[in-house]
């Protein structure tokens, strides 16, 4: 079985936003924090018992990861358009 050595995703430029370099960097940090929170919750790092199934937790992690990726792509557009 051949392993994937790359992933390709296509994420849009979000319309109706006027982000700056600073606001986008802050948004990446916020979304990264939400990703870390989702992982920590699943791993029980907050001291709580697991209340969701692993598959549900991984869906939550995947959603947060996409948010991080989308925000990073937004920053790429900001760099391209403003600098």
PyMOL Python script that loads the backbone (N, CA, C, O; Angstrom):
from pymol import cmd

cmd.read_pdbstr("""\
ATOM      1  N   UNK A   1       0.836  -1.183   0.000  1.00  0.00           N
ATOM      2  CA  UNK A   1       0.000   0.000   0.000  1.00  0.00           C
ATOM      3  C   UNK A   1       0.883   1.250   0.000  1.00  0.00           C
ATOM      4  O   UNK A   1       1.774   1.390   0.838  1.00  0.00           O
ATOM      5  N   UNK A   2       0.631   2.140  -0.932  1.00  0.00           N
ATOM      6  CA  UNK A   2       1.414   3.358  -1.068  1.00  0.00           C
ATOM      7  C   UNK A   2       0.871   4.436  -0.130  1.00  0.00           C
ATOM      8  O   UNK A   2      -0.332   4.690  -0.090  1.00  0.00           O
ATOM      9  N   UNK A   3       1.772   5.064   0.619  1.00  0.00           N
ATOM     10  CA  UNK A   3       1.361   6.127   1.537  1.00  0.00           C
ATOM     11  C   UNK A   3       1.308   7.459   0.806  1.00  0.00           C
ATOM     12  O   UNK A   3       2.110   7.728  -0.089  1.00  0.00           O
ATOM     13  N   UNK A   4       0.356   8.281   1.200  1.00  0.00           N
ATOM     14  CA  UNK A   4       0.299   9.641   0.667  1.00  0.00           C
ATOM     15  C   UNK A   4       1.470  10.434   1.219  1.00  0.00           C
ATOM     16  O   UNK A   4       1.741  10.403   2.419  1.00  0.00           O
ATOM     17  N   UNK A   5       2.160  11.141   0.343  1.00  0.00           N
ATOM     18  CA  UNK A   5       3.275  11.960   0.808  1.00  0.00           C
ATOM     19  C   UNK A   5       2.962  13.453   0.734  1.00  0.00           C
ATOM     20  O   UNK A   5       3.785  14.289   1.108  1.00  0.00           O
ATOM     21  N   UNK A   6       1.775  13.774   0.254  1.00  0.00           N
ATOM     22  CA  UNK A   6       1.357  15.174   0.243  1.00  0.00           C
ATOM     23  C   UNK A   6      -0.163  15.256   0.292  1.00  0.00           C
ATOM     24  O   UNK A   6      -0.865  14.301  -0.038  1.00  0.00           O
ATOM     25  N   UNK A   7      -0.640  16.390   0.701  1.00  0.00           N
ATOM     26  CA  UNK A   7      -2.073  16.687   0.729  1.00  0.00           C
ATOM     27  C   UNK A   7      -2.276  18.000  -0.014  1.00  0.00           C
ATOM     28  O   UNK A   7      -1.469  18.922   0.111  1.00  0.00           O
ATOM     29  N   UNK A   8      -3.329  18.081  -0.768  1.00  0.00           N
ATOM     30  CA  UNK A   8      -3.662  19.308  -1.478  1.00  0.00           C
ATOM     31  C   UNK A   8      -5.061  19.732  -1.068  1.00  0.00           C
ATOM     32  O   UNK A   8      -6.011  18.955  -1.162  1.00  0.00           O
ATOM     33  N   UNK A   9      -5.176  20.969  -0.614  1.00  0.00           N
ATOM     34  CA  UNK A   9      -6.488  21.510  -0.282  1.00  0.00           C
ATOM     35  C   UNK A   9      -6.652  22.835  -1.014  1.00  0.00           C
ATOM     36  O   UNK A   9      -5.675  23.529  -1.294  1.00  0.00           O
ATOM     37  N   UNK A  10      -7.868  23.168  -1.311  1.00  0.00           N
ATOM     38  CA  UNK A  10      -8.179  24.444  -1.939  1.00  0.00           C
ATOM     39  C   UNK A  10      -9.120  25.196  -1.014  1.00  0.00           C
ATOM     40  O   UNK A  10     -10.215  24.727  -0.704  1.00  0.00           O
ATOM     41  N   UNK A  11      -8.686  26.347  -0.584  1.00  0.00           N
ATOM     42  CA  UNK A  11      -9.497  27.173   0.301  1.00  0.00           C
ATOM     43  C   UNK A  11      -9.689  28.534  -0.355  1.00  0.00           C
ATOM     44  O   UNK A  11      -8.753  29.074  -0.944  1.00  0.00           O
ATOM     45  N   UNK A  12     -10.887  29.091  -0.261  1.00  0.00           N
ATOM     46  CA  UNK A  12     -11.198  30.331  -0.971  1.00  0.00           C
ATOM     47  C   UNK A  12     -10.686  31.577  -0.265  1.00  0.00           C
ATOM     48  O   UNK A  12     -10.350  31.560   0.919  1.00  0.00           O
ATOM     49  N   UNK A  13     -10.642  32.647  -1.029  1.00  0.00           N
ATOM     50  CA  UNK A  13     -10.457  33.965  -0.434  1.00  0.00           C
ATOM     51  C   UNK A  13     -11.817  34.334   0.142  1.00  0.00           C
ATOM     52  O   UNK A  13     -12.823  34.306  -0.567  1.00  0.00           O
ATOM     53  N   UNK A  14     -11.850  34.673   1.407  1.00  0.00           N
ATOM     54  CA  UNK A  14     -13.119  35.002   2.043  1.00  0.00           C
ATOM     55  C   UNK A  14     -13.529  36.418   1.672  1.00  0.00           C
ATOM     56  O   UNK A  14     -12.779  37.368   1.893  1.00  0.00           O
ATOM     57  N   UNK A  15     -14.704  36.554   1.116  1.00  0.00           N
ATOM     58  CA  UNK A  15     -15.234  37.857   0.740  1.00  0.00           C
ATOM     59  C   UNK A  15     -15.814  38.551   1.964  1.00  0.00           C
ATOM     60  O   UNK A  15     -16.040  37.927   3.001  1.00  0.00           O
ATOM     61  N   UNK A  16     -16.044  39.819   1.830  1.00  0.00           N
ATOM     62  CA  UNK A  16     -16.659  40.637   2.882  1.00  0.00           C
ATOM     63  C   UNK A  16     -15.756  40.805   4.100  1.00  0.00           C
ATOM     64  O   UNK A  16     -16.219  41.205   5.168  1.00  0.00           O
ATOM     65  N   UNK A  17     -14.481  40.504   3.944  1.00  0.00           N
ATOM     66  CA  UNK A  17     -13.528  40.720   5.025  1.00  0.00           C
ATOM     67  C   UNK A  17     -12.492  41.723   4.549  1.00  0.00           C
ATOM     68  O   UNK A  17     -12.171  41.784   3.362  1.00  0.00           O
ATOM     69  N   UNK A  18     -11.979  42.498   5.467  1.00  0.00           N
ATOM     70  CA  UNK A  18     -10.902  43.420   5.153  1.00  0.00           C
ATOM     71  C   UNK A  18      -9.806  43.219   6.196  1.00  0.00           C
ATOM     72  O   UNK A  18      -9.538  44.115   6.997  1.00  0.00           O
ATOM     73  N   UNK A  19      -9.174  42.044   6.189  1.00  0.00           N
ATOM     74  CA  UNK A  19      -8.216  41.732   7.243  1.00  0.00           C
ATOM     75  C   UNK A  19      -6.886  42.455   7.055  1.00  0.00           C
ATOM     76  O   UNK A  19      -6.463  42.749   5.937  1.00  0.00           O
ATOM     77  N   UNK A  20      -6.251  42.727   8.171  1.00  0.00           N
ATOM     78  CA  UNK A  20      -4.896  43.272   8.148  1.00  0.00           C
ATOM     79  C   UNK A  20      -3.940  42.143   8.514  1.00  0.00           C
ATOM     80  O   UNK A  20      -4.365  41.066   8.930  1.00  0.00           O
ATOM     81  N   UNK A  21      -2.668  42.399   8.357  1.00  0.00           N
ATOM     82  CA  UNK A  21      -1.666  41.406   8.737  1.00  0.00           C
ATOM     83  C   UNK A  21      -1.795  41.076  10.222  1.00  0.00           C
ATOM     84  O   UNK A  21      -1.735  39.912  10.619  1.00  0.00           O
ATOM     85  N   UNK A  22      -1.975  42.125  11.041  1.00  0.00           N
ATOM     86  CA  UNK A  22      -2.066  41.928  12.492  1.00  0.00           C
ATOM     87  C   UNK A  22      -3.332  41.175  12.892  1.00  0.00           C
ATOM     88  O   UNK A  22      -3.277  40.246  13.698  1.00  0.00           O
ATOM     89  N   UNK A  23      -4.472  41.575  12.328  1.00  0.00           N
ATOM     90  CA  UNK A  23      -5.727  40.908  12.710  1.00  0.00           C
ATOM     91  C   UNK A  23      -5.725  39.449  12.269  1.00  0.00           C
ATOM     92  O   UNK A  23      -6.282  38.587  12.949  1.00  0.00           O
ATOM     93  N   UNK A  24      -5.099  39.181  11.134  1.00  0.00           N
ATOM     94  CA  UNK A  24      -5.045  37.799  10.659  1.00  0.00           C
ATOM     95  C   UNK A  24      -4.116  36.965  11.530  1.00  0.00           C
ATOM     96  O   UNK A  24      -4.417  35.809  11.827  1.00  0.00           O
ATOM     97  N   UNK A  25      -2.994  37.538  11.941  1.00  0.00           N
ATOM     98  CA  UNK A  25      -2.083  36.821  12.841  1.00  0.00           C
ATOM     99  C   UNK A  25      -2.778  36.501  14.162  1.00  0.00           C
ATOM    100  O   UNK A  25      -2.645  35.397  14.689  1.00  0.00           O
ATOM    101  N   UNK A  26      -3.521  37.478  14.695  1.00  0.00           N
ATOM    102  CA  UNK A  26      -4.262  37.236  15.935  1.00  0.00           C
ATOM    103  C   UNK A  26      -5.322  36.154  15.743  1.00  0.00           C
ATOM    104  O   UNK A  26      -5.544  35.335  16.634  1.00  0.00           O
ATOM    105  N   UNK A  27      -5.972  36.150  14.589  1.00  0.00           N
ATOM    106  CA  UNK A  27      -6.997  35.138  14.300  1.00  0.00           C
ATOM    107  C   UNK A  27      -6.361  33.752  14.202  1.00  0.00           C
ATOM    108  O   UNK A  27      -6.951  32.775  14.664  1.00  0.00           O
ATOM    109  N   UNK A  28      -5.170  33.648  13.609  1.00  0.00           N
ATOM    110  CA  UNK A  28      -4.472  32.358  13.556  1.00  0.00           C
ATOM    111  C   UNK A  28      -4.200  31.862  14.971  1.00  0.00           C
ATOM    112  O   UNK A  28      -4.382  30.681  15.265  1.00  0.00           O
ATOM    113  N   UNK A  29      -3.765  32.765  15.846  1.00  0.00           N
ATOM    114  CA  UNK A  29      -3.496  32.374  17.236  1.00  0.00           C
ATOM    115  C   UNK A  29      -4.771  31.915  17.934  1.00  0.00           C
ATOM    116  O   UNK A  29      -4.760  30.930  18.672  1.00  0.00           O
ATOM    117  N   UNK A  30      -5.861  32.625  17.701  1.00  0.00           N
ATOM    118  CA  UNK A  30      -7.146  32.240  18.298  1.00  0.00           C
ATOM    119  C   UNK A  30      -7.567  30.852  17.817  1.00  0.00           C
ATOM    120  O   UNK A  30      -7.937  29.993  18.618  1.00  0.00           O
ATOM    121  N   UNK A  31      -7.507  30.642  16.505  1.00  0.00           N
ATOM    122  CA  UNK A  31      -7.918  29.351  15.948  1.00  0.00           C
ATOM    123  C   UNK A  31      -6.983  28.230  16.399  1.00  0.00           C
ATOM    124  O   UNK A  31      -7.428  27.105  16.624  1.00  0.00           O
ATOM    125  N   UNK A  32      -5.696  28.531  16.533  1.00  0.00           N
ATOM    126  CA  UNK A  32      -4.747  27.532  17.037  1.00  0.00           C
ATOM    127  C   UNK A  32      -5.076  27.159  18.476  1.00  0.00           C
ATOM    128  O   UNK A  32      -4.956  25.999  18.870  1.00  0.00           O
ATOM    129  N   UNK A  33      -5.491  28.153  19.259  1.00  0.00           N
ATOM    130  CA  UNK A  33      -5.907  27.884  20.632  1.00  0.00           C
ATOM    131  C   UNK A  33      -7.127  26.987  20.690  1.00  0.00           C
ATOM    132  O   UNK A  33      -7.216  26.109  21.548  1.00  0.00           O
ATOM    133  N   UNK A  34      -8.075  27.204  19.777  1.00  0.00           N
ATOM    134  CA  UNK A  34      -9.266  26.351  19.722  1.00  0.00           C
ATOM    135  C   UNK A  34      -8.897  24.930  19.306  1.00  0.00           C
ATOM    136  O   UNK A  34      -9.484  23.966  19.797  1.00  0.00           O
ATOM    137  N   UNK A  35      -7.929  24.798  18.404  1.00  0.00           N
ATOM    138  CA  UNK A  35      -7.444  23.474  18.014  1.00  0.00           C
ATOM    139  C   UNK A  35      -6.796  22.781  19.210  1.00  0.00           C
ATOM    140  O   UNK A  35      -7.071  21.611  19.477  1.00  0.00           O
ATOM    141  N   UNK A  36      -5.945  23.497  19.923  1.00  0.00           N
ATOM    142  CA  UNK A  36      -5.297  22.930  21.111  1.00  0.00           C
ATOM    143  C   UNK A  36      -6.326  22.541  22.166  1.00  0.00           C
ATOM    144  O   UNK A  36      -6.182  21.515  22.831  1.00  0.00           O
ATOM    145  N   UNK A  37      -7.363  23.359  22.316  1.00  0.00           N
ATOM    146  CA  UNK A  37      -8.422  23.056  23.281  1.00  0.00           C
ATOM    147  C   UNK A  37      -9.152  21.772  22.896  1.00  0.00           C
ATOM    148  O   UNK A  37      -9.446  20.943  23.758  1.00  0.00           O
ATOM    149  N   UNK A  38      -9.446  21.603  21.609  1.00  0.00           N
ATOM    150  CA  UNK A  38     -10.138  20.389  21.152  1.00  0.00           C
ATOM    151  C   UNK A  38      -9.285  19.154  21.408  1.00  0.00           C
ATOM    152  O   UNK A  38      -9.796  18.125  21.848  1.00  0.00           O
ATOM    153  N   UNK A  39      -7.995  19.252  21.136  1.00  0.00           N
ATOM    154  CA  UNK A  39      -7.094  18.118  21.378  1.00  0.00           C
ATOM    155  C   UNK A  39      -6.988  17.851  22.872  1.00  0.00           C
ATOM    156  O   UNK A  39      -7.071  16.703  23.309  1.00  0.00           O
ATOM    157  N   UNK A  40      -6.806  18.909  23.655  1.00  0.00           N
ATOM    158  CA  UNK A  40      -6.675  18.756  25.100  1.00  0.00           C
ATOM    159  C   UNK A  40      -7.914  18.173  25.744  1.00  0.00           C
ATOM    160  O   UNK A  40      -7.822  17.374  26.676  1.00  0.00           O
ATOM    161  N   UNK A  41      -9.077  18.574  25.246  1.00  0.00           N
ATOM    162  CA  UNK A  41     -10.336  18.052  25.777  1.00  0.00           C
ATOM    163  C   UNK A  41     -10.426  16.554  25.526  1.00  0.00           C
ATOM    164  O   UNK A  41     -10.819  15.789  26.408  1.00  0.00           O
ATOM    165  N   UNK A  42     -10.058  16.139  24.312  1.00  0.00           N
ATOM    166  CA  UNK A  42     -10.102  14.717  23.984  1.00  0.00           C
ATOM    167  C   UNK A  42      -9.107  13.927  24.831  1.00  0.00           C
ATOM    168  O   UNK A  42      -9.413  12.821  25.275  1.00  0.00           O
ATOM    169  N   UNK A  43      -7.941  14.477  25.053  1.00  0.00           N
ATOM    170  CA  UNK A  43      -6.901  13.791  25.826  1.00  0.00           C
ATOM    171  C   UNK A  43      -7.128  13.897  27.332  1.00  0.00           C
ATOM    172  O   UNK A  43      -6.405  13.279  28.114  1.00  0.00           O
ATOM    173  N   UNK A  44      -8.116  14.669  27.736  1.00  0.00           N
ATOM    174  CA  UNK A  44      -8.404  14.812  29.156  1.00  0.00           C
ATOM    175  C   UNK A  44      -7.417  15.708  29.878  1.00  0.00           C
ATOM    176  O   UNK A  44      -7.243  15.585  31.091  1.00  0.00           O
ATOM    177  N   UNK A  45      -6.768  16.605  29.153  1.00  0.00           N
ATOM    178  CA  UNK A  45      -5.765  17.476  29.758  1.00  0.00           C
ATOM    179  C   UNK A  45      -6.373  18.519  30.684  1.00  0.00           C
ATOM    180  O   UNK A  45      -5.665  19.141  31.477  1.00  0.00           O
ATOM    181  N   UNK A  46      -7.686  18.711  30.583  1.00  0.00           N
ATOM    182  CA  UNK A  46      -8.364  19.665  31.460  1.00  0.00           C
ATOM    183  C   UNK A  46      -8.894  18.994  32.727  1.00  0.00           C
ATOM    184  O   UNK A  46      -9.549  19.641  33.543  1.00  0.00           O
ATOM    185  N   UNK A  47      -8.615  17.708  32.892  1.00  0.00           N
ATOM    186  CA  UNK A  47      -9.048  16.977  34.072  1.00  0.00           C
ATOM    187  C   UNK A  47     -10.428  16.369  33.973  1.00  0.00           C
ATOM    188  O   UNK A  47     -10.851  15.645  34.874  1.00  0.00           O
ATOM    189  N   UNK A  48     -11.143  16.651  32.885  1.00  0.00           N
ATOM    190  CA  UNK A  48     -12.483  16.097  32.702  1.00  0.00           C
ATOM    191  C   UNK A  48     -12.409  14.685  32.136  1.00  0.00           C
ATOM    192  O   UNK A  48     -11.434  14.310  31.484  1.00  0.00           O
ATOM    193  N   UNK A  49     -13.449  13.918  32.395  1.00  0.00           N
ATOM    194  CA  UNK A  49     -13.580  12.593  31.801  1.00  0.00           C
ATOM    195  C   UNK A  49     -13.991  12.745  30.342  1.00  0.00           C
ATOM    196  O   UNK A  49     -14.636  13.723  29.964  1.00  0.00           O
ATOM    197  N   UNK A  50     -13.610  11.764  29.528  1.00  0.00           N
ATOM    198  CA  UNK A  50     -14.032  11.763  28.125  1.00  0.00           C
ATOM    199  C   UNK A  50     -15.550  11.621  28.071  1.00  0.00           C
ATOM    200  O   UNK A  50     -16.114  10.688  28.643  1.00  0.00           O
ATOM    201  N   UNK A  51     -16.201  12.546  27.385  1.00  0.00           N
ATOM    202  CA  UNK A  51     -17.653  12.485  27.263  1.00  0.00           C
ATOM    203  C   UNK A  51     -18.095  12.282  25.825  1.00  0.00           C
ATOM    204  O   UNK A  51     -19.284  12.114  25.555  1.00  0.00           O
ATOM    205  N   UNK A  52     -17.142  12.297  24.899  1.00  0.00           N
ATOM    206  CA  UNK A  52     -17.486  12.103  23.492  1.00  0.00           C
ATOM    207  C   UNK A  52     -16.660  10.963  22.916  1.00  0.00           C
ATOM    208  O   UNK A  52     -15.587  10.629  23.419  1.00  0.00           O
ATOM    209  N   UNK A  53     -17.183  10.381  21.857  1.00  0.00           N
ATOM    210  CA  UNK A  53     -16.483   9.287  21.193  1.00  0.00           C
ATOM    211  C   UNK A  53     -15.243   9.821  20.488  1.00  0.00           C
ATOM    212  O   UNK A  53     -15.156  11.002  20.151  1.00  0.00           O
ATOM    213  N   UNK A  54     -14.288   8.922  20.273  1.00  0.00           N
ATOM    214  CA  UNK A  54     -13.057   9.310  19.587  1.00  0.00           C
ATOM    215  C   UNK A  54     -13.358   9.881  18.200  1.00  0.00           C
ATOM    216  O   UNK A  54     -12.757  10.874  17.792  1.00  0.00           O
ATOM    217  N   UNK A  55     -14.286   9.255  17.478  1.00  0.00           N
ATOM    218  CA  UNK A  55     -14.606   9.738  16.127  1.00  0.00           C
ATOM    219  C   UNK A  55     -15.171  11.157  16.167  1.00  0.00           C
ATOM    220  O   UNK A  55     -14.858  11.970  15.297  1.00  0.00           O
ATOM    221  N   UNK A  56     -15.996  11.462  17.165  1.00  0.00           N
ATOM    222  CA  UNK A  56     -16.541  12.815  17.308  1.00  0.00           C
ATOM    223  C   UNK A  56     -15.439  13.811  17.665  1.00  0.00           C
ATOM    224  O   UNK A  56     -15.413  14.934  17.161  1.00  0.00           O
ATOM    225  N   UNK A  57     -14.536  13.384  18.537  1.00  0.00           N
ATOM    226  CA  UNK A  57     -13.422  14.250  18.927  1.00  0.00           C
ATOM    227  C   UNK A  57     -12.530  14.551  17.734  1.00  0.00           C
ATOM    228  O   UNK A  57     -12.086  15.686  17.564  1.00  0.00           O
ATOM    229  N   UNK A  58     -12.264  13.551  16.908  1.00  0.00           N
ATOM    230  CA  UNK A  58     -11.413  13.762  15.740  1.00  0.00           C
ATOM    231  C   UNK A  58     -12.097  14.650  14.704  1.00  0.00           C
ATOM    232  O   UNK A  58     -11.426  15.395  13.989  1.00  0.00           O
ATOM    233  N   UNK A  59     -13.426  14.576  14.617  1.00  0.00           N
ATOM    234  CA  UNK A  59     -14.153  15.493  13.730  1.00  0.00           C
ATOM    235  C   UNK A  59     -14.014  16.929  14.228  1.00  0.00           C
ATOM    236  O   UNK A  59     -13.850  17.857  13.435  1.00  0.00           O
ATOM    237  N   UNK A  60     -14.079  17.103  15.542  1.00  0.00           N
ATOM    238  CA  UNK A  60     -13.912  18.425  16.136  1.00  0.00           C
ATOM    239  C   UNK A  60     -12.495  18.948  15.866  1.00  0.00           C
ATOM    240  O   UNK A  60     -12.313  20.112  15.506  1.00  0.00           O
ATOM    241  N   UNK A  61     -11.503  18.083  16.042  1.00  0.00           N
ATOM    242  CA  UNK A  61     -10.114  18.461  15.779  1.00  0.00           C
ATOM    243  C   UNK A  61      -9.952  18.839  14.307  1.00  0.00           C
ATOM    244  O   UNK A  61      -9.310  19.840  13.989  1.00  0.00           O
ATOM    245  N   UNK A  62     -10.531  18.042  13.415  1.00  0.00           N
ATOM    246  CA  UNK A  62     -10.429  18.325  11.975  1.00  0.00           C
ATOM    247  C   UNK A  62     -11.069  19.668  11.628  1.00  0.00           C
ATOM    248  O   UNK A  62     -10.516  20.427  10.832  1.00  0.00           O
ATOM    249  N   UNK A  63     -12.225  19.965  12.215  1.00  0.00           N
ATOM    250  CA  UNK A  63     -12.887  21.255  11.952  1.00  0.00           C
ATOM    251  C   UNK A  63     -12.012  22.424  12.402  1.00  0.00           C
ATOM    252  O   UNK A  63     -11.880  23.424  11.695  1.00  0.00           O
ATOM    253  N   UNK A  64     -11.425  22.284  13.576  1.00  0.00           N
ATOM    254  CA  UNK A  64     -10.564  23.358  14.081  1.00  0.00           C
ATOM    255  C   UNK A  64      -9.305  23.489  13.228  1.00  0.00           C
ATOM    256  O   UNK A  64      -8.814  24.595  13.005  1.00  0.00           O
ATOM    257  N   UNK A  65      -8.787  22.363  12.753  1.00  0.00           N
ATOM    258  CA  UNK A  65      -7.605  22.400  11.891  1.00  0.00           C
ATOM    259  C   UNK A  65      -7.912  23.115  10.578  1.00  0.00           C
ATOM    260  O   UNK A  65      -7.083  23.871  10.072  1.00  0.00           O
ATOM    261  N   UNK A  66      -9.097  22.878  10.028  1.00  0.00           N
ATOM    262  CA  UNK A  66      -9.510  23.582   8.806  1.00  0.00           C
ATOM    263  C   UNK A  66      -9.623  25.083   9.075  1.00  0.00           C
ATOM    264  O   UNK A  66      -9.259  25.893   8.221  1.00  0.00           O
ATOM    265  N   UNK A  67     -10.125  25.460  10.254  1.00  0.00           N
ATOM    266  CA  UNK A  67     -10.199  26.885  10.601  1.00  0.00           C
ATOM    267  C   UNK A  67      -8.805  27.519  10.613  1.00  0.00           C
ATOM    268  O   UNK A  67      -8.618  28.632  10.121  1.00  0.00           O
ATOM    269  N   UNK A  68      -7.830  26.801  11.180  1.00  0.00           N
ATOM    270  CA  UNK A  68      -6.451  27.298  11.194  1.00  0.00           C
ATOM    271  C   UNK A  68      -5.942  27.443   9.762  1.00  0.00           C
ATOM    272  O   UNK A  68      -5.347  28.461   9.408  1.00  0.00           O
ATOM    273  N   UNK A  69      -6.182  26.415   8.940  1.00  0.00           N
ATOM    274  CA  UNK A  69      -5.719  26.443   7.549  1.00  0.00           C
ATOM    275  C   UNK A  69      -6.371  27.586   6.775  1.00  0.00           C
ATOM    276  O   UNK A  69      -5.695  28.295   6.030  1.00  0.00           O
ATOM    277  N   UNK A  70      -7.685  27.770   6.949  1.00  0.00           N
ATOM    278  CA  UNK A  70      -8.383  28.844   6.234  1.00  0.00           C
ATOM    279  C   UNK A  70      -7.827  30.206   6.630  1.00  0.00           C
ATOM    280  O   UNK A  70      -7.657  31.083   5.784  1.00  0.00           O
ATOM    281  N   UNK A  71      -7.548  30.378   7.902  1.00  0.00           N
ATOM    282  CA  UNK A  71      -7.011  31.655   8.360  1.00  0.00           C
ATOM    283  C   UNK A  71      -5.601  31.875   7.823  1.00  0.00           C
ATOM    284  O   UNK A  71      -5.234  33.001   7.488  1.00  0.00           O
ATOM    285  N   UNK A  72      -4.811  30.808   7.738  1.00  0.00           N
ATOM    286  CA  UNK A  72      -3.473  30.921   7.154  1.00  0.00           C
ATOM    287  C   UNK A  72      -3.563  31.302   5.678  1.00  0.00           C
ATOM    288  O   UNK A  72      -2.768  32.110   5.196  1.00  0.00           O
ATOM    289  N   UNK A  73      -4.520  30.729   4.962  1.00  0.00           N
ATOM    290  CA  UNK A  73      -4.716  31.085   3.555  1.00  0.00           C
ATOM    291  C   UNK A  73      -5.148  32.546   3.443  1.00  0.00           C
ATOM    292  O   UNK A  73      -4.708  33.257   2.539  1.00  0.00           O
ATOM    293  N   UNK A  74      -5.999  32.990   4.349  1.00  0.00           N
ATOM    294  CA  UNK A  74      -6.395  34.396   4.361  1.00  0.00           C
ATOM    295  C   UNK A  74      -5.170  35.286   4.525  1.00  0.00           C
ATOM    296  O   UNK A  74      -5.061  36.323   3.870  1.00  0.00           O
ATOM    297  N   UNK A  75      -4.243  34.883   5.401  1.00  0.00           N
ATOM    298  CA  UNK A  75      -3.029  35.666   5.590  1.00  0.00           C
ATOM    299  C   UNK A  75      -2.188  35.681   4.312  1.00  0.00           C
ATOM    300  O   UNK A  75      -1.559  36.691   3.995  1.00  0.00           O
ATOM    301  N   UNK A  76      -2.175  34.578   3.585  1.00  0.00           N
ATOM    302  CA  UNK A  76      -1.456  34.555   2.304  1.00  0.00           C
ATOM    303  C   UNK A  76      -2.044  35.579   1.337  1.00  0.00           C
ATOM    304  O   UNK A  76      -1.306  36.280   0.646  1.00  0.00           O
ATOM    305  N   UNK A  77      -3.378  35.663   1.289  1.00  0.00           N
ATOM    306  CA  UNK A  77      -4.027  36.663   0.437  1.00  0.00           C
ATOM    307  C   UNK A  77      -3.675  38.081   0.891  1.00  0.00           C
ATOM    308  O   UNK A  77      -3.428  38.956   0.061  1.00  0.00           O
ATOM    309  N   UNK A  78      -3.654  38.309   2.205  1.00  0.00           N
ATOM    310  CA  UNK A  78      -3.291  39.624   2.733  1.00  0.00           C
ATOM    311  C   UNK A  78      -1.874  39.984   2.290  1.00  0.00           C
ATOM    312  O   UNK A  78      -1.634  41.092   1.810  1.00  0.00           O
ATOM    313  N   UNK A  79      -0.944  39.054   2.449  1.00  0.00           N
ATOM    314  CA  UNK A  79       0.437  39.316   2.042  1.00  0.00           C
ATOM    315  C   UNK A  79       0.530  39.616   0.555  1.00  0.00           C
ATOM    316  O   UNK A  79       1.211  40.551   0.136  1.00  0.00           O
ATOM    317  N   UNK A  80      -0.160  38.813  -0.230  1.00  0.00           N
ATOM    318  CA  UNK A  80      -0.128  38.979  -1.683  1.00  0.00           C
ATOM    319  C   UNK A  80      -0.721  40.325  -2.115  1.00  0.00           C
ATOM    320  O   UNK A  80      -0.176  40.996  -2.992  1.00  0.00           O
ATOM    321  N   UNK A  81      -1.829  40.708  -1.500  1.00  0.00           N
ATOM    322  CA  UNK A  81      -2.545  41.905  -1.927  1.00  0.00           C
ATOM    323  C   UNK A  81      -1.997  43.201  -1.331  1.00  0.00           C
ATOM    324  O   UNK A  81      -2.083  44.257  -1.958  1.00  0.00           O
ATOM    325  N   UNK A  82      -1.439  43.127  -0.132  1.00  0.00           N
ATOM    326  CA  UNK A  82      -1.016  44.354   0.538  1.00  0.00           C
ATOM    327  C   UNK A  82       0.492  44.583   0.514  1.00  0.00           C
ATOM    328  O   UNK A  82       0.956  45.697   0.757  1.00  0.00           O
ATOM    329  N   UNK A  83       1.250  43.543   0.224  1.00  0.00           N
ATOM    330  CA  UNK A  83       2.705  43.693   0.262  1.00  0.00           C
ATOM    331  C   UNK A  83       3.295  43.153  -1.011  1.00  0.00           C
ATOM    332  O   UNK A  83       4.513  43.182  -1.187  1.00  0.00           O
TER     333      UNK A  83
END
""", "prot")
cmd.dss("prot")
cmd.show_as("cartoon", "prot")
cmd.util.cbc("prot")
cmd.orient("prot")
